[in-house]
Amino acid sequence: MGAKTWELSVISSNRQKRLANAVRPDSNTHLKRLNPVRLYPMLVCFLRESLLDITDIILAMFCDYWQQMINKAKKSLDIY
């Protein structure tokens, strides 16, 4: 969807996080009742923050995997 290229500089980063956190626990029925003028900025911020969160999680998982492989290689080298 190109969320990483969306221009959100008009909204402060704290406001983006607050809008994203406001959407997270809401149900679809509650979101459907919101005015589109209010809903769409919230959804855009939610998608952008989700992209950043998921990217951070994936990088942390890769870092953990890389550390496990290094430890395994060191152990194999010590045994050798």
Backbone as XML, in Angstrom:
<?xml version="1.0"?>
<chain id="A" units="angstrom">
  <residue number="1" name="MET">
    <atom name="N" x="0.822" y="-1.200" z="0.000"/>
    <atom name="CA" x="0.000" y="0.000" z="0.000"/>
    <atom name="C" x="0.858" y="1.253" z="0.000"/>
  </residue>
  <residue number="2" name="GLY">
    <atom name="N" x="2.160" y="1.102" z="0.203"/>
    <atom name="CA" x="3.040" y="2.257" z="0.178"/>
    <atom name="C" x="3.000" y="3.088" z="1.435"/>
  </residue>
  <residue number="3" name="ALA">
    <atom name="N" x="2.695" y="2.471" z="2.569"/>
    <atom name="CA" x="2.576" y="3.217" z="3.831"/>
    <atom name="C" x="3.874" y="3.911" z="4.213"/>
  </residue>
  <residue number="4" name="LYS">
    <atom name="N" x="5.004" y="3.339" z="3.806"/>
    <atom name="CA" x="6.275" y="3.964" z="4.181"/>
    <atom name="C" x="6.525" y="5.271" z="3.444"/>
  </residue>
  <residue number="5" name="THR">
    <atom name="N" x="5.801" y="5.513" z="2.354"/>
    <atom name="CA" x="5.993" y="6.743" z="1.586"/>
    <atom name="C" x="4.925" y="7.797" z="1.874"/>
  </residue>
  <residue number="6" name="TRP">
    <atom name="N" x="3.967" y="7.478" z="2.738"/>
    <atom name="CA" x="2.913" y="8.437" z="3.051"/>
    <atom name="C" x="3.500" y="9.634" z="3.770"/>
  </residue>
  <residue number="7" name="GLU">
    <atom name="N" x="3.072" y="10.800" z="3.372"/>
    <atom name="CA" x="3.545" y="12.053" z="3.971"/>
    <atom name="C" x="2.666" y="12.392" z="5.179"/>
  </residue>
  <residue number="8" name="LEU">
    <atom name="N" x="3.205" y="12.211" z="6.358"/>
    <atom name="CA" x="2.453" y="12.487" z="7.587"/>
    <atom name="C" x="3.115" y="13.573" z="8.418"/>
  </residue>
  <residue number="9" name="SER">
    <atom name="N" x="3.919" y="14.403" z="7.794"/>
    <atom name="CA" x="4.648" y="15.426" z="8.542"/>
    <atom name="C" x="3.733" y="16.512" z="9.105"/>
  </residue>
  <residue number="10" name="VAL">
    <atom name="N" x="2.519" y="16.633" z="8.591"/>
    <atom name="CA" x="1.595" y="17.639" z="9.116"/>
    <atom name="C" x="1.039" y="17.232" z="10.477"/>
  </residue>
  <residue number="11" name="ILE">
    <atom name="N" x="1.180" y="15.940" z="10.816"/>
    <atom name="CA" x="0.716" y="15.439" z="12.113"/>
    <atom name="C" x="1.953" y="15.132" z="12.943"/>
  </residue>
  <residue number="12" name="SER">
    <atom name="N" x="2.004" y="15.664" z="14.147"/>
    <atom name="CA" x="3.163" y="15.409" z="15.005"/>
    <atom name="C" x="3.255" y="13.919" z="15.332"/>
  </residue>
  <residue number="13" name="SER">
    <atom name="N" x="4.458" y="13.465" z="15.639"/>
    <atom name="CA" x="4.663" y="12.036" z="15.892"/>
    <atom name="C" x="3.892" y="11.563" z="17.131"/>
  </residue>
  <residue number="14" name="ASN">
    <atom name="N" x="3.791" y="12.409" z="18.145"/>
    <atom name="CA" x="3.010" y="12.035" z="19.330"/>
    <atom name="C" x="1.530" y="11.901" z="18.994"/>
  </residue>
  <residue number="15" name="ARG">
    <atom name="N" x="1.050" y="12.803" z="18.155"/>
    <atom name="CA" x="-0.358" y="12.740" z="17.733"/>
    <atom name="C" x="-0.608" y="11.491" z="16.897"/>
  </residue>
  <residue number="16" name="GLN">
    <atom name="N" x="0.331" y="11.141" z="16.038"/>
    <atom name="CA" x="0.203" y="9.926" z="15.237"/>
    <atom name="C" x="0.077" y="8.698" z="16.132"/>
  </residue>
  <residue number="17" name="LYS">
    <atom name="N" x="0.905" y="8.637" z="17.162"/>
    <atom name="CA" x="0.861" y="7.502" z="18.081"/>
    <atom name="C" x="-0.446" y="7.468" z="18.850"/>
  </residue>
  <residue number="18" name="ARG">
    <atom name="N" x="-0.930" y="8.632" z="19.269"/>
    <atom name="CA" x="-2.207" y="8.674" z="19.993"/>
    <atom name="C" x="-3.364" y="8.232" z="19.105"/>
  </residue>
  <residue number="19" name="LEU">
    <atom name="N" x="-3.364" y="8.681" z="17.860"/>
    <atom name="CA" x="-4.426" y="8.270" z="16.936"/>
    <atom name="C" x="-4.357" y="6.774" z="16.668"/>
  </residue>
  <residue number="20" name="ALA">
    <atom name="N" x="-3.151" y="6.250" z="16.473"/>
    <atom name="CA" x="-2.986" y="4.819" z="16.223"/>
    <atom name="C" x="-3.448" y="4.001" z="17.426"/>
  </residue>
  <residue number="21" name="ASN">
    <atom name="N" x="-3.092" y="4.446" z="18.614"/>
    <atom name="CA" x="-3.495" y="3.720" z="19.825"/>
    <atom name="C" x="-4.992" y="3.827" z="20.091"/>
  </residue>
  <residue number="22" name="ALA">
    <atom name="N" x="-5.618" y="4.866" z="19.580"/>
    <atom name="CA" x="-7.069" y="5.001" z="19.738"/>
    <atom name="C" x="-7.810" y="3.990" z="18.880"/>
  </residue>
  <residue number="23" name="VAL">
    <atom name="N" x="-7.212" y="3.589" z="17.764"/>
    <atom name="CA" x="-7.869" y="2.661" z="16.843"/>
    <atom name="C" x="-7.640" y="1.207" z="17.255"/>
  </residue>
  <residue number="24" name="ARG">
    <atom name="N" x="-6.493" y="0.888" z="17.815"/>
    <atom name="CA" x="-6.120" y="-0.503" z="18.114"/>
    <atom name="C" x="-7.199" y="-1.289" z="18.851"/>
  </residue>
  <residue number="25" name="PRO">
    <atom name="N" x="-7.724" y="-0.822" z="19.971"/>
    <atom name="CA" x="-8.685" y="-1.649" z="20.710"/>
    <atom name="C" x="-10.119" y="-1.581" z="20.175"/>
  </residue>
  <residue number="26" name="ASP">
    <atom name="N" x="-10.404" y="-0.697" z="19.245"/>
    <atom name="CA" x="-11.774" y="-0.519" z="18.772"/>
    <atom name="C" x="-12.217" y="-1.666" z="17.872"/>
  </residue>
  <residue number="27" name="SER">
    <atom name="N" x="-13.508" y="-1.932" z="17.929"/>
    <atom name="CA" x="-14.089" y="-2.958" z="17.062"/>
    <atom name="C" x="-14.479" y="-2.332" z="15.722"/>
  </residue>
  <residue number="28" name="ASN">
    <atom name="N" x="-14.737" y="-3.188" z="14.758"/>
    <atom name="CA" x="-15.146" y="-2.700" z="13.437"/>
    <atom name="C" x="-16.458" y="-1.930" z="13.505"/>
  </residue>
  <residue number="29" name="THR">
    <atom name="N" x="-17.378" y="-2.407" z="14.325"/>
    <atom name="CA" x="-18.670" y="-1.724" z="14.407"/>
    <atom name="C" x="-18.512" y="-0.315" z="14.959"/>
  </residue>
  <residue number="30" name="HIS">
    <atom name="N" x="-17.619" y="-0.139" z="15.929"/>
    <atom name="CA" x="-17.393" y="1.196" z="16.465"/>
    <atom name="C" x="-16.730" y="2.080" z="15.421"/>
  </residue>
  <residue number="31" name="LEU">
    <atom name="N" x="-15.766" y="1.533" z="14.688"/>
    <atom name="CA" x="-15.080" y="2.322" z="13.662"/>
    <atom name="C" x="-16.025" y="2.719" z="12.531"/>
  </residue>
  <residue number="32" name="LYS">
    <atom name="N" x="-16.975" y="1.861" z="12.203"/>
    <atom name="CA" x="-17.934" y="2.175" z="11.139"/>
    <atom name="C" x="-18.822" y="3.355" z="11.521"/>
  </residue>
  <residue number="33" name="ARG">
    <atom name="N" x="-19.047" y="3.551" z="12.806"/>
    <atom name="CA" x="-19.900" y="4.632" z="13.265"/>
    <atom name="C" x="-19.211" y="5.989" z="13.266"/>
  </residue>
  <residue number="34" name="LEU">
    <atom name="N" x="-17.885" y="5.993" z="13.177"/>
    <atom name="CA" x="-17.147" y="7.260" z="13.210"/>
    <atom name="C" x="-17.314" y="8.027" z="11.904"/>
  </residue>
  <residue number="35" name="ASN">
    <atom name="N" x="-17.233" y="9.327" z="12.021"/>
    <atom name="CA" x="-17.280" y="10.211" z="10.869"/>
    <atom name="C" x="-16.019" y="9.982" z="10.027"/>
  </residue>
  <residue number="36" name="PRO">
    <atom name="N" x="-16.142" y="9.837" z="8.697"/>
    <atom name="CA" x="-14.958" y="9.590" z="7.860"/>
    <atom name="C" x="-13.860" y="10.646" z="8.013"/>
  </residue>
  <residue number="37" name="VAL">
    <atom name="N" x="-14.239" y="11.883" z="8.290"/>
    <atom name="CA" x="-13.241" y="12.935" z="8.469"/>
    <atom name="C" x="-12.362" y="12.629" z="9.678"/>
  </residue>
  <residue number="38" name="ARG">
    <atom name="N" x="-12.927" y="11.992" z="10.660"/>
    <atom name="CA" x="-12.176" y="11.620" z="11.858"/>
    <atom name="C" x="-11.544" y="10.234" z="11.724"/>
  </residue>
  <residue number="39" name="LEU">
    <atom name="N" x="-12.230" y="9.337" z="11.015"/>
    <atom name="CA" x="-11.793" y="7.950" z="10.922"/>
    <atom name="C" x="-10.535" y="7.774" z="10.075"/>
  </residue>
  <residue number="40" name="TYR">
    <atom name="N" x="-10.500" y="8.380" z="8.899"/>
    <atom name="CA" x="-9.397" y="8.118" z="7.967"/>
    <atom name="C" x="-8.031" y="8.559" z="8.482"/>
  </residue>
  <residue number="41" name="PRO">
    <atom name="N" x="-7.903" y="9.714" z="9.115"/>
    <atom name="CA" x="-6.581" y="10.027" z="9.699"/>
    <atom name="C" x="-6.165" y="9.023" z="10.773"/>
  </residue>
  <residue number="42" name="MET">
    <atom name="N" x="-7.138" y="8.537" z="11.539"/>
    <atom name="CA" x="-6.835" y="7.544" z="12.559"/>
    <atom name="C" x="-6.341" y="6.248" z="11.918"/>
  </residue>
  <residue number="43" name="LEU">
    <atom name="N" x="-6.990" y="5.818" z="10.859"/>
    <atom name="CA" x="-6.594" y="4.582" z="10.185"/>
    <atom name="C" x="-5.236" y="4.714" z="9.505"/>
  </residue>
  <residue number="44" name="VAL">
    <atom name="N" x="-4.982" y="5.874" z="8.893"/>
    <atom name="CA" x="-3.688" y="6.098" z="8.255"/>
    <atom name="C" x="-2.577" y="6.046" z="9.297"/>
  </residue>
  <residue number="45" name="CYS">
    <atom name="N" x="-2.781" y="6.688" z="10.426"/>
    <atom name="CA" x="-1.775" y="6.663" z="11.487"/>
    <atom name="C" x="-1.617" y="5.255" z="12.053"/>
  </residue>
  <residue number="46" name="PHE">
    <atom name="N" x="-2.719" y="4.533" z="12.171"/>
    <atom name="CA" x="-2.660" y="3.153" z="12.651"/>
    <atom name="C" x="-1.834" y="2.283" z="11.705"/>
  </residue>
  <residue number="47" name="LEU">
    <atom name="N" x="-2.065" y="2.403" z="10.411"/>
    <atom name="CA" x="-1.308" y="1.613" z="9.447"/>
    <atom name="C" x="0.166" y="1.974" z="9.455"/>
  </residue>
  <residue number="48" name="ARG">
    <atom name="N" x="0.456" y="3.247" z="9.542"/>
    <atom name="CA" x="1.854" y="3.691" z="9.568"/>
    <atom name="C" x="2.566" y="3.179" z="10.826"/>
  </residue>
  <residue number="49" name="GLU">
    <atom name="N" x="1.923" y="3.312" z="11.984"/>
    <atom name="CA" x="2.521" y="2.834" z="13.229"/>
    <atom name="C" x="2.649" y="1.314" z="13.234"/>
  </residue>
  <residue number="50" name="SER">
    <atom name="N" x="1.680" y="0.625" z="12.648"/>
    <atom name="CA" x="1.756" y="-0.834" z="12.556"/>
    <atom name="C" x="2.935" y="-1.252" z="11.695"/>
  </residue>
  <residue number="51" name="LEU">
    <atom name="N" x="3.157" y="-0.541" z="10.599"/>
    <atom name="CA" x="4.310" y="-0.830" z="9.745"/>
    <atom name="C" x="5.605" y="-0.683" z="10.540"/>
  </residue>
  <residue number="52" name="LEU">
    <atom name="N" x="5.730" y="0.384" z="11.303"/>
    <atom name="CA" x="6.931" y="0.600" z="12.095"/>
    <atom name="C" x="7.081" y="-0.467" z="13.182"/>
  </residue>
  <residue number="53" name="ASP">
    <atom name="N" x="5.981" y="-0.809" z="13.850"/>
    <atom name="CA" x="6.031" y="-1.818" z="14.909"/>
    <atom name="C" x="6.413" y="-3.186" z="14.356"/>
  </residue>
  <residue number="54" name="ILE">
    <atom name="N" x="5.799" y="-3.568" z="13.248"/>
    <atom name="CA" x="6.082" y="-4.878" z="12.651"/>
    <atom name="C" x="7.518" y="-4.939" z="12.155"/>
  </residue>
  <residue number="55" name="THR">
    <atom name="N" x="8.004" y="-3.841" z="11.581"/>
    <atom name="CA" x="9.398" y="-3.796" z="11.136"/>
    <atom name="C" x="10.343" y="-3.965" z="12.311"/>
  </residue>
  <residue number="56" name="ASP">
    <atom name="N" x="10.056" y="-3.296" z="13.423"/>
    <atom name="CA" x="10.885" y="-3.431" z="14.618"/>
    <atom name="C" x="10.879" y="-4.866" z="15.140"/>
  </residue>
  <residue number="57" name="ILE">
    <atom name="N" x="9.710" y="-5.498" z="15.146"/>
    <atom name="CA" x="9.597" y="-6.872" z="15.628"/>
    <atom name="C" x="10.397" y="-7.819" z="14.739"/>
  </residue>
  <residue number="58" name="ILE">
    <atom name="N" x="10.289" y="-7.644" z="13.426"/>
    <atom name="CA" x="11.021" y="-8.505" z="12.494"/>
    <atom name="C" x="12.518" y="-8.320" z="12.663"/>
  </residue>
  <residue number="59" name="LEU">
    <atom name="N" x="12.975" y="-7.086" z="12.825"/>
    <atom name="CA" x="14.405" y="-6.848" z="13.031"/>
    <atom name="C" x="14.890" y="-7.457" z="14.341"/>
  </residue>
  <residue number="60" name="ALA">
    <atom name="N" x="14.087" y="-7.392" z="15.386"/>
    <atom name="CA" x="14.462" y="-8.005" z="16.661"/>
    <atom name="C" x="14.534" y="-9.524" z="16.526"/>
  </residue>
  <residue number="61" name="MET">
    <atom name="N" x="13.581" y="-10.103" z="15.782"/>
    <atom name="CA" x="13.610" y="-11.549" z="15.555"/>
    <atom name="C" x="14.857" y="-11.948" z="14.773"/>
  </residue>
  <residue number="62" name="PHE">
    <atom name="N" x="15.210" y="-11.186" z="13.755"/>
    <atom name="CA" x="16.405" y="-11.479" z="12.970"/>
    <atom name="C" x="17.652" y="-11.346" z="13.823"/>
  </residue>
  <residue number="63" name="CYS">
    <atom name="N" x="17.701" y="-10.337" z="14.659"/>
    <atom name="CA" x="18.851" y="-10.128" z="15.541"/>
    <atom name="C" x="19.006" y="-11.311" z="16.503"/>
  </residue>
  <residue number="64" name="ASP">
    <atom name="N" x="17.893" y="-11.775" z="17.070"/>
    <atom name="CA" x="17.927" y="-12.939" z="17.958"/>
    <atom name="C" x="18.401" y="-14.180" z="17.210"/>
  </residue>
  <residue number="65" name="TYR">
    <atom name="N" x="17.893" y="-14.382" z="15.996"/>
    <atom name="CA" x="18.302" y="-15.518" z="15.177"/>
    <atom name="C" x="19.792" y="-15.435" z="14.870"/>
  </residue>
  <residue number="66" name="TRP">
    <atom name="N" x="20.264" y="-14.263" z="14.494"/>
    <atom name="CA" x="21.673" y="-14.070" z="14.166"/>
    <atom name="C" x="22.547" y="-14.371" z="15.380"/>
  </residue>
  <residue number="67" name="GLN">
    <atom name="N" x="22.122" y="-13.921" z="16.551"/>
    <atom name="CA" x="22.879" y="-14.176" z="17.777"/>
    <atom name="C" x="22.923" y="-15.671" z="18.089"/>
  </residue>
  <residue number="68" name="GLN">
    <atom name="N" x="21.825" y="-16.374" z="17.870"/>
    <atom name="CA" x="21.793" y="-17.821" z="18.081"/>
    <atom name="C" x="22.756" y="-18.525" z="17.133"/>
  </residue>
  <residue number="69" name="MET">
    <atom name="N" x="22.800" y="-18.097" z="15.878"/>
    <atom name="CA" x="23.704" y="-18.714" z="14.912"/>
    <atom name="C" x="25.167" y="-18.453" z="15.276"/>
  </residue>
  <residue number="70" name="ILE">
    <atom name="N" x="25.471" y="-17.252" z="15.752"/>
    <atom name="CA" x="26.839" y="-16.932" z="16.169"/>
    <atom name="C" x="27.235" y="-17.802" z="17.367"/>
  </residue>
  <residue number="71" name="ASN">
    <atom name="N" x="26.342" y="-17.935" z="18.341"/>
    <atom name="CA" x="26.627" y="-18.771" z="19.509"/>
    <atom name="C" x="26.824" y="-20.228" z="19.115"/>
  </residue>
  <residue number="72" name="LYS">
    <atom name="N" x="25.993" y="-20.696" z="18.194"/>
    <atom name="CA" x="26.106" y="-22.072" z="17.710"/>
    <atom name="C" x="27.439" y="-22.279" z="16.989"/>
  </residue>
  <residue number="73" name="ALA">
    <atom name="N" x="27.831" y="-21.311" z="16.173"/>
    <atom name="CA" x="29.102" y="-21.401" z="15.454"/>
    <atom name="C" x="30.278" y="-21.370" z="16.423"/>
  </residue>
  <residue number="74" name="LYS">
    <atom name="N" x="30.221" y="-20.526" z="17.454"/>
    <atom name="CA" x="31.292" y="-20.475" z="18.452"/>
    <atom name="C" x="31.407" y="-21.797" z="19.184"/>
  </residue>
  <residue number="75" name="LYS">
    <atom name="N" x="30.260" y="-22.384" z="19.528"/>
    <atom name="CA" x="30.258" y="-23.664" z="20.227"/>
    <atom name="C" x="30.860" y="-24.754" z="19.337"/>
  </residue>
  <residue number="76" name="SER">
    <atom name="N" x="30.491" y="-24.745" z="18.064"/>
    <atom name="CA" x="31.049" y="-25.720" z="17.125"/>
    <atom name="C" x="32.548" y="-25.530" z="16.959"/>
  </residue>
  <residue number="77" name="LEU">
    <atom name="N" x="32.998" y="-24.284" z="16.917"/>
    <atom name="CA" x="34.425" y="-23.996" z="16.798"/>
    <atom name="C" x="35.181" y="-24.471" z="18.038"/>
  </residue>
  <residue number="78" name="ASP">
    <atom name="N" x="34.614" y="-24.241" z="19.210"/>
    <atom name="CA" x="35.242" y="-24.702" z="20.437"/>
    <atom name="C" x="35.357" y="-26.226" z="20.469"/>
  </residue>
  <residue number="79" name="ILE">
    <atom name="N" x="34.326" y="-26.901" z="20.033"/>
    <atom name="CA" x="34.345" y="-28.362" z="20.000"/>
    <atom name="C" x="35.388" y="-28.853" z="18.989"/>
  </residue>
  <residue number="80" name="TYR">
    <atom name="N" x="35.480" y="-28.180" z="17.861"/>
    <atom name="CA" x="36.433" y="-28.570" z="16.821"/>
    <atom name="C" x="37.860" y="-28.411" z="17.328"/>
  </residue>
</chain>
